[in-house]
Amino acid sequence: MGDQLGEGFGAVAGLDEQELDSVVDEDDVLDEEDVDEDVDEDDDEIDEDELDDEADMSSLEEEGEIAADYIEGLLDIADLDGDIDMDVEGDRAVVSVVGATLDELVGDDGEVLEALQELTRLAVHRKTGIRARLMLDVGGFRARRRSELADLGRSIAAEVQRTGEPKKLRAMSPFERKIIHDAVASAGLRSESEGEEPNRRVVVFPVG
């Protein structure tokens, strides 16, 4: 049953955003002469009063509860063991599944996890009528990915600073791109995103 579930999620994953093949793989960087400057506009700043903030928190908690129920049902169907944690980070609900035998829910490079996250968001949308931005993590995959991508961002920033040449990375999900942008900014360099989903990618530029 677990294998069937993994295969089903894997099929859907092919329609979702591409993951990096490997953080340390040199293929993560694409050497191209022409770099289009298309700024990735992600405005996470929301001006609201305290009452609105409380309402938003309540809505996010509701999203997390719906998502947790949905994931719990899938785990039961697949006869998989896992504990479910719910949290709110910034402006999104976060649902984490922890367990010893959850590799089939992650897949190669997180492809199954991405598909499972989209299915969970759809389940929340059907219940609330609101498009959910919740994040799903399984077995700490995204936490490890965050660390790897932060290292990649710092490494690319150091290379660009040394060579004075811009570097274009492979296509990433919004989650991955934000981590790269943050790492590059912390290094004092500038980065932008170009292209259309699911082929949108980060370009790192030297100072000046």
BAMI-78885 format. One line per field, with one value per residue (C-alpha): z, y, x negated. Coordinates in nm, 2 decimals. Layout:
BAMI-78885
Z Z; ...
Y Y; ...
X X; ...
This chain:
BAMI-78885
Z 0.00; 0.08; -0.25; -0.43; -0.25; -0.33; -0.70; -0.71; -0.55; -0.78; -1.09; -0.96; -0.87; -1.24; -1.27; -0.99; -0.95; -1.02; -0.74; -0.76; -0.84; -0.58; -0.38; -0.43; -0.79; -1.02; -1.25; -1.01; -1.18; -1.54; -1.72; -1.97; -2.12; -2.13; -1.80; -1.80; -1.51; -1.40; -1.03; -0.81; -0.64; -0.32; -0.08; 0.26; 0.44; 0.54; 0.71; 0.95; 1.29; 1.59; 1.53; 1.18; 1.30; 1.54; 1.27; 1.04; 1.31; 1.37; 1.00; 0.97; 1.27; 1.10; 0.78; 0.99; 1.16; 0.82; 0.67; 0.97; 0.94; 0.57; 0.62; 0.91; 0.68; 0.41; 0.66; 0.78; 0.42; 0.35; 0.68; 0.77; 1.12; 1.18; 1.43; 1.31; 1.44; 1.35; 1.37; 1.22; 1.06; 0.94; 0.71; 0.66; 0.84; 0.87; 0.91; 0.98; 0.98; 1.17; 1.17; 1.09; 0.76; 0.56; 0.26; 0.03; 0.12; 0.02; -0.30; -0.51; -0.45; -0.27; -0.58; -0.39; -0.10; -0.34; -0.49; -0.14; -0.04; -0.34; -0.26; 0.10; -0.01; -0.24; 0.06; 0.27; -0.02; -0.05; 0.32; 0.35; 0.00; 0.04; -0.14; 0.12; 0.13; 0.40; 0.40; 0.45; 0.57; 0.61; 0.81; 0.83; 0.46; 0.42; 0.72; 0.58; 0.24; 0.39; 0.54; 0.21; 0.01; 0.25; 0.21; -0.17; -0.17; 0.04; -0.18; -0.50; -0.35; -0.27; -0.62; -0.78; -0.55; -0.64; -1.02; -1.07; -1.30; -1.25; -1.19; -1.29; -1.09; -1.20; -1.17; -0.81; -0.62; -0.45; -0.12; -0.25; -0.42; -0.11; 0.08; -0.19; -0.20; 0.18; 0.18; -0.10; 0.06; 0.39; 0.19; 0.06; -0.30; -0.52; -0.66; -0.88; -1.02; -1.39; -1.61; -1.56; -1.33; -1.32; -1.47; -1.26; -1.14; -0.93; -1.08; -0.85; -0.95; -0.83; -0.64; -0.87
Y 0.00; 0.24; 0.17; 0.24; 0.57; 0.67; 0.59; 0.80; 1.10; 1.05; 1.08; 1.40; 1.53; 1.55; 1.84; 2.04; 2.26; 2.11; 2.04; 2.08; 1.75; 1.80; 2.10; 2.02; 1.92; 2.17; 2.14; 2.36; 2.65; 2.73; 2.93; 3.15; 3.48; 3.65; 3.70; 3.84; 4.06; 3.98; 4.06; 3.80; 4.01; 3.84; 4.09; 3.93; 4.25; 4.28; 4.60; 4.49; 4.59; 4.35; 4.22; 4.13; 3.96; 3.75; 3.66; 3.56; 3.34; 3.17; 3.10; 2.96; 2.74; 2.61; 2.54; 2.34; 2.14; 2.05; 1.96; 1.75; 1.56; 1.50; 1.38; 1.15; 0.99; 0.93; 0.77; 0.54; 0.44; 0.37; 0.19; 0.43; 0.55; 0.91; 1.19; 1.52; 1.86; 2.18; 2.53; 2.88; 3.05; 3.40; 3.40; 3.03; 2.72; 2.45; 2.08; 1.84; 1.46; 1.28; 0.91; 0.64; 0.50; 0.80; 0.80; 0.70; 1.03; 1.23; 1.07; 1.16; 1.52; 1.58; 1.52; 1.32; 1.56; 1.85; 1.66; 1.57; 1.93; 2.04; 1.77; 1.89; 2.25; 2.14; 1.96; 2.27; 2.49; 2.26; 2.30; 2.68; 2.81; 3.00; 2.92; 2.78; 2.86; 2.60; 2.42; 2.04; 1.88; 1.51; 1.36; 1.69; 1.70; 2.07; 2.16; 1.97; 2.13; 2.47; 2.42; 2.28; 2.56; 2.82; 2.67; 2.68; 3.04; 3.14; 2.94; 3.09; 3.44; 3.39; 3.27; 3.57; 3.81; 3.65; 3.63; 3.94; 3.74; 3.67; 3.31; 3.15; 2.86; 2.58; 2.61; 2.61; 2.62; 2.95; 2.79; 2.72; 3.05; 3.25; 3.06; 3.14; 3.51; 3.54; 3.37; 3.60; 3.91; 3.82; 3.80; 4.15; 4.06; 4.10; 3.83; 3.82; 3.56; 3.52; 3.30; 3.15; 2.87; 2.59; 2.70; 3.02; 3.04; 3.26; 3.47; 3.61; 3.94; 4.09; 4.42; 4.72
X 0.00; -0.28; -0.45; -0.12; -0.08; -0.43; -0.38; -0.06; -0.23; -0.53; -0.30; -0.15; -0.49; -0.59; -0.34; -0.49; -0.80; -1.14; -1.38; -1.75; -1.92; -2.19; -2.30; -2.67; -2.63; -2.80; -2.50; -2.32; -2.50; -2.43; -2.70; -2.52; -2.64; -2.30; -2.12; -1.77; -1.69; -1.34; -1.30; -1.13; -0.86; -0.77; -0.61; -0.57; -0.49; -0.13; 0.01; 0.28; 0.40; 0.39; 0.74; 0.66; 0.34; 0.54; 0.80; 0.51; 0.35; 0.69; 0.72; 0.37; 0.43; 0.75; 0.56; 0.30; 0.57; 0.74; 0.41; 0.31; 0.64; 0.59; 0.23; 0.34; 0.59; 0.33; 0.10; 0.37; 0.45; 0.09; 0.04; -0.25; -0.34; -0.41; -0.35; -0.21; -0.32; -0.15; -0.29; -0.26; -0.57; -0.52; -0.21; -0.17; -0.08; -0.34; -0.26; -0.54; -0.53; -0.80; -0.87; -1.12; -0.98; -0.87; -1.11; -0.82; -0.65; -0.95; -1.08; -1.38; -1.48; -1.15; -0.93; -0.67; -0.67; -0.60; -0.30; -0.17; -0.20; 0.01; 0.27; 0.29; 0.33; 0.62; 0.78; 0.76; 0.90; 1.20; 1.28; 1.21; 1.26; 0.93; 0.61; 0.37; 0.00; -0.08; -0.41; -0.44; -0.75; -0.82; -1.10; -1.28; -1.35; -1.28; -1.48; -1.78; -1.72; -1.71; -2.06; -2.20; -2.06; -2.19; -2.53; -2.49; -2.38; -2.69; -2.92; -2.78; -2.80; -3.16; -3.24; -3.06; -3.24; -3.57; -3.52; -3.30; -3.08; -2.70; -2.59; -2.26; -2.13; -1.90; -1.53; -1.40; -1.08; -0.98; -1.08; -1.42; -1.47; -1.39; -1.66; -1.91; -1.81; -1.84; -2.19; -2.31; -2.18; -2.35; -2.67; -2.62; -2.54; -2.24; -2.02; -1.71; -1.48; -1.41; -1.19; -0.84; -0.73; -0.82; -1.15; -1.21; -1.56; -1.79; -2.07; -2.34; -2.51; -2.84; -2.83; -2.81
